Amino acid sequence: MATLLRHYTFSLIFTAICFGLAIWYGWASTQSVSATLSLLWIVVVLSILEVSLSFDNAVVNATVLREMDPVWQQRFLTWGILIAVFGMRIVFPLAIVAIAANLGPVDAINLSLNEPEKYERIVQGAHIGIAGFGGAFLAMVGLTFFFDGEKDVHWISFIEKQISRFSSVPAIELGICLLIIVLIAGALPQADAVTFLTAGIFGLLAFIGVHALGTLIEAREAKKKAMGEVVRSGLGGFMYLEVLDASFSFDGVIGAFALSNNMIVIALGLSVGAIFVRSMTIHLVRAGTLSEYRYLEHGAFWAIIALGAIMLFSAIVHIPETITGLIGAVLIGLSFWWSVRHNRKHGTVKLSAK
């Protein structure tokens, strides 16, 4: 219990503050106990949904974070909080509205507070572009994990072994993503198709760019290490994690409008979930959970592929967020159970990232 409290103390304090702000805002804006409790309930539900839908995010974050030194792990928990909470849950939807409606930042804020229905329509209207960018980025994250010829641990063996056989084909993941993007764009009206294609290409470029930056930083640090210098930078991994977290956040931000179109309510609820995801990530790293449960990482990356595919295909067909969350939970749950079964049969063996 003490260990859990050490990892989640800040998240619990932040949650209490957000719930307190929700109560204050509800009472100040409605002067009604029932309306205040109703608003608080929405914030609670949004928090729970964000956490449940983002566990795969925490697992994948942990696979990157465990390779970083403790300094950058802590920066992910501190600086990353500002980006996740303020940037993605508040600034991002406001930026969508400002760009789509050709408004200034102040006008976008006024619109979100005074005309929430119109604000919701504008954000929802940006779904095609968001689906293209986020879906392409997440699909690349998942496919890159499995198209790895050096990976010697396989969960769904009859699929993963076949995939790894093609890992030597240059840029095969990129080709698969581009093919899917083109096929989906072909089923959209011309204006939406251009938006989807452009966003998808930018999603692929973002993935390539972040990985390129990480490779350059790693090469520089390897050179320093060879010269006997102390290397403690995790900038490339940090930037990759932030883009990855942003891609995970797109669906949650838009899906939150199913419960409320109030920007403050959405920001409070999703922010609580974002903080807990970061605490879960640190917990998974410090507890060595990924090494102890050998297939958990695989389940998370299958969930990412599923989420990326769902985001891409959501441009042509609506897929409820509950289904998205259920698929991810089932995949991670099965991989966890498979890991426990393996440990009981062979004994718990700590594994490397591969």
C-alpha positions in Angstrom: 0.0 0.0 0.0 2.8 2.4 0.9 4.4 1.7 -2.5 1.2 2.5 -4.3 0.7 5.7 -2.4 4.2 6.8 -3.3 3.4 6.5 -7.0 -0.1 7.9 -6.9 0.0 10.5 -4.1 0.3 13.4 -6.6 -2.5 12.0 -8.7 -4.8 11.6 -5.8 -4.1 15.2 -4.6 -4.6 16.5 -8.2 -7.9 14.6 -8.4 -9.2 16.0 -5.1 -8.3 19.6 -6.4 -10.1 19.0 -9.7 -13.2 17.6 -8.0 -13.1 20.5 -5.6 -12.9 22.9 -8.6 -15.8 21.1 -10.2 -18.0 21.6 -7.2 -17.0 25.3 -6.9 -17.7 25.8 -10.6 -20.9 23.9 -10.5 -22.2 25.9 -7.6 -21.0 29.3 -8.9 -22.6 28.8 -12.3 -25.9 27.1 -11.3 -26.5 27.9 -7.6 -28.1 24.5 -7.4 -27.1 21.5 -5.4 -28.5 18.9 -7.8 -27.0 20.6 -10.8 -23.6 20.8 -9.0 -23.7 17.1 -8.2 -24.7 16.3 -11.8 -21.7 18.3 -13.1 -19.4 16.6 -10.6 -20.7 13.2 -11.7 -19.8 14.0 -15.3 -16.3 15.0 -14.3 -15.9 11.7 -12.3 -17.2 9.6 -15.3 -14.9 11.4 -17.7 -11.9 10.7 -15.4 -12.8 7.0 -15.1 -13.3 6.7 -18.9 -10.0 8.4 -19.6 -8.1 6.1 -17.3 -9.8 3.0 -18.6 -9.3 3.9 -22.2 -5.6 4.9 -21.7 -4.1 1.9 -19.9 -2.6 0.8 -23.2 -1.1 4.3 -23.4 0.6 3.8 -20.0 2.0 0.4 -21.0 3.5 1.7 -24.3 4.8 4.8 -22.5 6.5 2.6 -20.0 8.4 0.7 -22.8 10.0 3.9 -23.9 10.4 5.5 -20.4 12.2 2.5 -18.9 15.1 3.2 -21.3 15.4 6.8 -20.0 17.4 7.9 -17.0 15.5 8.9 -13.8 16.0 12.6 -14.5 14.0 12.4 -17.8 11.5 10.0 -16.2 10.7 12.7 -13.7 10.6 15.4 -16.3 8.0 13.3 -18.2 5.9 13.3 -15.0 6.3 17.0 -14.4 6.8 18.8 -17.7 4.7 16.2 -19.4 1.8 17.0 -17.1 1.7 20.6 -18.3 1.7 19.4 -21.9 -0.9 16.7 -21.3 -3.3 18.7 -19.1 -2.9 22.3 -20.4 -1.8 21.6 -23.9 -4.0 18.6 -25.1 -7.0 19.0 -22.8 -7.4 22.8 -23.0 -5.3 24.4 -25.7 -5.8 21.7 -28.4 -9.6 21.9 -28.7 -9.4 25.7 -28.5 -6.8 25.7 -31.3 -9.1 23.5 -33.4 -12.0 26.0 -33.0 -9.7 29.0 -33.6 -8.4 27.6 -36.8 -11.7 26.1 -38.1 -13.7 29.2 -37.3 -10.9 31.7 -38.1 -11.1 33.2 -34.6 -8.6 34.7 -32.3 -7.6 32.9 -29.0 -9.8 35.1 -26.9 -12.8 34.7 -29.2 -12.3 30.9 -29.2 -12.4 30.9 -25.4 -15.5 33.1 -25.3 -17.2 30.7 -27.8 -16.4 27.7 -25.6 -17.8 29.3 -22.5 -20.8 31.1 -24.0 -21.8 29.0 -27.0 -20.9 25.4 -26.0 -23.1 23.8 -28.7 -21.4 25.7 -31.5 -18.0 25.0 -30.0 -18.8 21.3 -29.9 -19.9 21.3 -33.5 -16.7 22.9 -34.7 -14.5 20.5 -32.7 -16.5 17.5 -34.0 -16.2 18.9 -37.5 -12.4 18.5 -37.3 -12.7 14.8 -36.7 -11.6 13.8 -40.3 -8.2 15.5 -39.9 -7.7 14.3 -36.4 -8.6 10.7 -37.4 -6.1 10.9 -40.2 -3.2 12.3 -38.2 -3.7 10.3 -35.0 -4.6 7.0 -36.7 -1.6 7.1 -39.0 0.8 7.9 -36.1 -0.6 5.2 -33.8 -0.7 2.6 -36.6 3.0 3.3 -37.3 3.8 2.9 -33.5 2.1 -0.5 -33.4 3.4 -1.9 -36.7 7.0 -0.8 -36.0 6.9 -2.9 -32.8 6.0 -6.1 -34.6 8.0 -5.6 -37.8 11.2 -6.2 -35.8 13.4 -9.0 -36.9 15.3 -9.0 -33.6 12.2 -9.6 -31.5 12.3 -13.1 -30.1 9.3 -13.1 -27.8 6.0 -13.7 -29.5 2.5 -13.7 -27.9 0.2 -14.5 -30.8 2.9 -16.6 -32.4 1.2 -17.7 -35.6 0.7 -14.0 -36.5 3.7 -12.3 -35.0 6.2 -14.8 -36.4 4.8 -14.3 -39.9 5.0 -10.5 -39.4 8.6 -10.6 -38.3 9.6 -12.6 -41.4 8.9 -9.5 -43.5 10.8 -7.1 -41.2 13.7 -7.0 -43.6 11.5 -5.3 -46.3 12.4 -1.6 -46.2 9.6 0.7 -45.0 7.0 -2.0 -45.0 5.1 -0.4 -42.1 5.0 2.9 -44.0 3.7 1.2 -47.1 0.9 -0.5 -45.2 -0.2 2.7 -43.6 -0.1 4.6 -46.8 -2.2 2.0 -48.6 -4.8 2.0 -45.8 -4.9 5.8 -45.8 -5.4 5.9 -49.6 -8.1 3.3 -49.6 -10.1 5.1 -46.9 -9.6 8.5 -48.6 -11.1 6.9 -51.7 -14.3 6.3 -49.9 -14.7 9.9 -48.7 -16.1 12.9 -50.5 -13.4 14.9 -52.3 -13.0 17.7 -49.8 -12.8 15.2 -46.8 -10.5 13.0 -48.8 -8.0 15.8 -49.3 -8.2 16.6 -45.5 -7.8 13.0 -44.5 -4.9 12.4 -46.9 -3.0 15.5 -45.8 -3.5 14.8 -42.1 -2.5 11.1 -42.6 0.7 12.1 -44.4 1.5 14.6 -41.6 0.9 11.9 -39.1 3.5 9.7 -40.9 5.9 12.6 -41.1 5.5 13.3 -37.4 6.4 9.6 -36.6 9.4 9.7 -39.0 10.5 13.1 -37.7 10.4 12.2 -34.0 12.2 8.9 -34.6 14.8 10.7 -36.7 15.4 13.2 -33.9 15.7 10.4 -31.4 18.2 8.5 -33.6 20.4 11.7 -34.0 20.3 12.3 -30.3 21.2 8.7 -29.5 24.1 8.8 -32.0 25.4 12.0 -30.4 25.2 10.5 -26.9 26.9 7.3 -28.0 29.8 9.4 -29.2 30.0 11.2 -25.9 29.8 7.9 -24.0 32.7 6.5 -26.1 34.7 9.6 -25.1 34.0 8.9 -21.4 31.4 11.6 -20.9 28.4 11.1 -18.7 25.2 10.7 -20.8 21.9 11.5 -19.2 19.7 13.0 -21.9 16.4 11.5 -22.9 15.1 14.4 -25.1 14.4 12.2 -28.1 12.3 9.7 -26.0 10.6 12.6 -24.2 9.5 14.2 -27.5 8.3 10.8 -28.8 6.3 10.2 -25.7 4.6 13.5 -25.9 3.6 13.1 -29.6 2.4 9.5 -28.7 0.4 10.8 -25.8 -1.2 13.5 -28.0 -2.2 10.9 -30.5 -3.9 8.9 -27.8 -5.6 12.0 -26.5 -7.4 13.0 -29.8 -10.1 10.4 -29.5 -10.7 11.0 -25.8 -11.0 14.8 -26.3 -13.6 14.5 -29.1 -15.4 11.6 -27.4 -15.8 13.6 -24.2 -18.4 15.7 -26.0 -20.8 12.8 -25.8 -21.1 13.5 -22.1 -20.7 17.3 -22.0 -20.0 20.3 -24.3 -18.7 22.4 -21.4 -15.0 23.1 -21.9 -14.3 23.4 -18.2 -16.0 20.2 -17.3 -14.2 18.3 -20.1 -10.8 19.7 -19.1 -11.3 18.8 -15.4 -12.4 15.2 -16.2 -9.8 14.4 -18.8 -7.0 16.1 -16.8 -7.6 13.7 -13.9 -7.3 10.8 -16.3 -4.1 12.2 -17.9 -2.4 12.5 -14.5 -3.3 8.9 -13.5 -1.9 7.6 -16.8 1.4 9.3 -16.1 1.5 7.8 -12.6 0.6 4.4 -14.0 3.5 4.7 -16.5 6.0 5.5 -13.7 4.6 2.7 -11.6 5.0 0.2 -14.4 8.6 1.3 -14.9 9.7 1.4 -11.3 7.9 -1.9 -10.4 9.4 -3.7 -13.4 6.0 -5.0 -14.4 6.8 -5.1 -18.1 9.7 -7.4 -17.5 7.7 -9.6 -15.1 4.7 -10.1 -17.5 6.4 -11.0 -20.8 3.3 -10.6 -23.0 1.8 -7.4 -21.5 3.8 -5.2 -23.9 2.5 -7.2 -26.8 -1.1 -6.8 -25.7 -0.6 -3.0 -25.5 0.9 -2.7 -29.0 -1.9 -4.9 -30.4 -4.3 -2.5 -28.7 -2.5 0.5 -30.3 -2.8 -1.1 -33.7 -6.5 -1.6 -33.0 -6.9 2.0 -31.9 -5.0 3.3 -34.9 -7.2 1.3 -37.2 -10.4 2.5 -35.5 -9.3 6.1 -35.7 -8.5 5.8 -39.4 -11.8 4.0 -40.2 -13.8 6.3 -38.0 -13.4 8.8 -40.9 -16.0 6.7 -42.8 -18.0 4.9 -40.1 -18.7 5.9 -36.5 -17.3 3.6 -33.9 -18.4 4.2 -30.2 -15.6 5.0 -27.8 -16.9 2.2 -25.5 -16.0 -0.4 -28.2 -12.5 1.2 -28.6 -11.9 1.0 -24.8 -13.3 -2.6 -24.6 -11.0 -3.9 -27.4 -8.0 -2.4 -25.7 -9.0 -3.7 -22.3 -9.6 -7.2 -23.6 -6.3 -7.4 -25.5 -4.3 -6.2 -22.4 -6.3 -8.4 -20.1 -5.6 -11.5 -22.3 -1.9 -10.7 -22.6 -1.7 -10.3 -18.8 -3.4 -13.6 -18.2 -1.2 -15.3 -20.8 1.8 -13.9 -19.0 0.6 -15.1 -15.6 0.0 -18.6 -17.1 3.5 -18.6 -18.6 5.1 -17.6 -15.3 3.2 -20.3 -13.4 4.4 -22.9 -15.9 8.0 -21.7 -16.4 8.7 -19.5 -13.4 8.9 -15.7 -13.5 11.7 -14.6 -15.7 12.8 -11.0 -16.2 13.1 -10.1 -19.8 14.8 -7.4 -21.8 12.8 -4.9 -24.0 12.8 -7.4 -26.8 
